[in-house]
C-alpha cells in the first residue's frame, strides 16, 4: 500500500505520525533540491496543503491547542513561500492564453503584458530573498521532523478519521448550499479549499471502499481543479486591471471579456457537479465508511 494512505491495521496515532512524517519529509525533499526553482516551491506548498488537510482529518484525535499549533505552523510555512505565487500563476495562465489566441493583435498584447509583469517580478523578488525563504522553511521543517518522530499520540481508534471527513464533507456541503447566483470570487475560492480538503481526505481512505471512493475522488478533483482555473483567472483579471496602461485599455477589455465568459462557464459547471456530490447527508457518508471499517 502507498505510504500516503490510511493503514487500517494501525492505530489512529500510528497513522497520524506516519502520514505527517511522510508529507513533512516530502516538503523537505522538494525544497532541498539543489536545482530548486519556483516549481519546486509550488510542490512544497501543495505538501503543506496535504498536511493541513491531514490535521483536519485527524482533528478529533487531537486536542484543540495542538491542532491549532500544528495547523498554524504549516500555514505559516506556506505563507513564507507565497511571495512568488501570484506572479507564477498569472504567468502560466498568460502562456496558455497566448498559445490559444487566433488574433495576432491579441497575442502581441498578451506577450507584451507578460513581459512587463515578469520585469515587475524581478524587481520585487530578489534571488537572495527566494533562497533565504527556502532555507528558513527547511530549517523549521527539519526541527518539526525531529518532533514528529517523538510523538506518542494517546488516541488509538482509527474511526476518529471518519469523524474528520464527515466534518469536512459537512463544511463543503454547507458552503455549496450558500452559493447563490451570482456567486462572488471569494465564495468560490473558499468553497474550493473545502472541496480540496475533502478530495485529499477521500484519497487517504481509498483502501476502505475503492469502488465508491474512486468515482467520488474523480469528481472532487474535477471541481477543485476547475475552481483552481477560476481562481487563476481572477488573479489575471486583477493584474490586468491594476497594471495595464491607458493606451492598452481597449485591448485589455477584449481579454477581460473573455476571462469573464470563461469564469461564468466554470461556475455553472462546478455548481451543477457540486449539487450532485453534496446531495447526500454527511451522516450517510460517515455510516457507509464506518460499515466498511467494521466489515
N, C-alpha and C positions, 0 to 999 in steps of 0.2 A: 504493500500500500504506500501511496505517496506520503511524504512526511507532512505535507500541508493538508491534513485531513484528520478528523477525529478517529482515534483508535478506541473502539467501544469496549475492549478488554482492559483498558487503562482507566484509572480514576479521573475524576474532574481535575484534581491538582496536577497529575502527571501529564494530562493533555495540555493544560494551560502552560505549564513550564516548557514542555517540548515545543509547542507551536510558537510561543512568544520568543523562545530562544532561536527558533528557525528563522523567523522573519527579521529579528534583530540582527542575526548574523548575515542574512541576505542583504540588508541595507548597508551593513559594514562593507561587505564584499563589493557592492556596487560603487560605493564612494571611494574605496581604497584602490580601485583600478588605476594603474599608472597612466593609462590613456583616457582617464576620466574626462568627460565632456558634459554638456548640458543634457544629453540623452541619459547618461548615467545618473545624473541628479534626478531627472524625471522618474526613472525607475525606482530610485531610493524613496522618493516621495510616495510612490504607489505602495511600497512596502510599509511605510508609516500608516497609510490608509488601511492596509490589511491589519496592522497591529491594533489600530483604534477600533476597527470592526471586531477583532477578536476580543478585545476588552469589553465591548458591548455584549458580545456573545456570552461571555462568562461573568457578567457583572453581578448576577445573583449568587455567585460563589465568592464574591469579593466584598469586603466592607466598603462603605461609601468613600471614606477618605483615601483608601488605597486605590480604588477605581479612579477617583478624580486625579490623584497624583500621577498615576501612570498615563492616563489619557492626556493630561496636560503636558507631560514630558514629551510624548510622541507628537502632539500637536505643535509644540514649540520647535522641535527639530525640523518639522516640515516647513514651518514659517521661516526659520533661519535660511532655508534653501529656496525660498519662494521668490527671491529678487529677480530671477530671470524668467519666471513662469509666463507672465502675460506676453512678454515680447516673443518668447518661443512659440507659444500657441498662435499668436497673430501671424507670425512668420510662416508657420506651417499651413494655416488657412489661406494666406495670400498665395503661397506657392501652388496650392491645389487650384485656386481660382484662376491664376494666370494660365495654367495648362488647359483649362476648360473654356476660356472665353474665346468666342469666334471673332469678335471685333478687335482689330489691330489697335484701335484707339484705346479701347478699354484695357487691353493687355499692357499697352505702354504706360497708361496711367497707374495701373496696379504695380508694375515693375518700379516705376519712379517712387511711388509711395512706400513700397517695401524698402527700397534703398535708403530713403530718408529715415525710416523707422529704425533700421539696423544701425545707422550712424548715431542716432539718439541713444540706442542701447550701448554702444561702445563708449559714449561719453558718460553715461550714467553708471555703468558697471565695469569697474576696472578688474583686470585679471587677478590682481592680488586680493581683491575683495572676494572673488569667487573661490579662490584656493583657501583663503583664511576661513571662510564659512564652512567649507567642506572639512577642513582639519578640525575645526571646533566641534562639528557634529560627530566626526569619527571618534574623537576623544570621549564625548558623552556616551556614545553608543557602546564603546569598549567598557566603560565603567558599568553601564547597565547590563552588559552581557555577563560580567562577573557577578552582579547582583542576582540575575535570573538563575544562575547555576546554583545559588544557595537558597533559593525559595523552597519553602516547605508548606504549601497550602494545606489547610486543615480539612477543607471540603473534599468529599470523595465521590459524591453522587453525580454521574455524568449527565443525568436528566436535567441538571441545572442549566446546561447549554440550551435545552429545548425552551426553557423559560426565556432565555435570551433572544432566540429567534422569534418567539411569539411576540415579545415586546417590540422587536424591530418591525415585524410584519404589521403590528397594530399602528405603529408610528407612520409607516409608509402608506398604509390604507387611509389613515386619518388625513394625512396631507393631500392625498389624491382626492378625497372627498371634499376638501376645502378649495380645490381648484375650480374656479368659475370663469368661464369665458367672458371677457378677455383676461387671461392669466398674465401675471407680471413675470418678468425675467427672474426676479428674486425668488418668487414662489416655486418656479420650475427648478431653479438651482438647488433650493432646499429639498425639494422632493427627490431630485436626482441623488443627493447624498444618502437619503434613506434607502432608496432603491439599490444603490451600490452596496450598502451595508448588508441588505437582505441577500443580494446576489452572492457576496463573498461568504456569508454565513451558510447559505444553502450549499455552496461548494464544499465547505468543511464537513457537511453532513452527507455528502453524496453516497457514501457506502451504506447508509441506513436504508435508503429506498431509491435506488438508481432510476428505475423506470418512471417514477413520478418526479423526482428532483431534476433529472437531466432536462426535460422539457421546460420546467419552471425556470431553471438557471438560464436556459437559452433565451426565454422571453424577458427575464430580468436584465440580462446582458444587453439585449436589443434596446430596451427602454433606456438603460443607463448610457449606452453609447450614443444613441440618438440625441438624448438630452445633453450629453457632452459636446456634441457638434453644435447644438443650440447655444450652449454657453460660449463656445469658441466664437461663434458668430456675434454674440453680444459684445465680446471683447473687441473684435474687429470693428463693429459698429461704433463703439465708444471711441476707439482710436481715430477712426475717420472723422468723426465729429469734432474731436479735440485738436488734432494735428493738421488737418487739411488747410491749405492756403486758399484765400478768397478766389483767386483766378482759376482754381481747380474744382470749385464747388459744384459746377454743373456735371462734371464727370463723376464726382463723388456721389451725387444724387442718384445716378443710374445704379451704381453699385449698392447704395443703401437700400434702394427699392428692391433689388434682387435679394439682398440679405433678409429683408422683411418678409418677402414671399417664402423663402426657404424656412425661416423660423416658424411661420404660420403652419406650413405643411408638417413640420416636425411636431409641433404642439398637438395638432389634430390627431396624428397617428399615435403619439405617445399616450394621450389621454384615453383614446379608444382601447389600446392594449392594456393600459392600467385598469380600465373598467373590468376587463376580463380577469386579470390576475387577482384583483382585490375584491372579487365578487363573494369570496368565502370569508368566514369569520376567522380571526386569529386563533380562537379556541379550537376550531376544527382542524387547522393545520397542526396545532400542538397535540391534539388527541391522536391524529393519524401518525405523527412521528413517534409519539410515546408508545403506541401499539407496536410499531416496528422495532423499537428498542427492547420491548418486552418479549418479542417473538423468539 
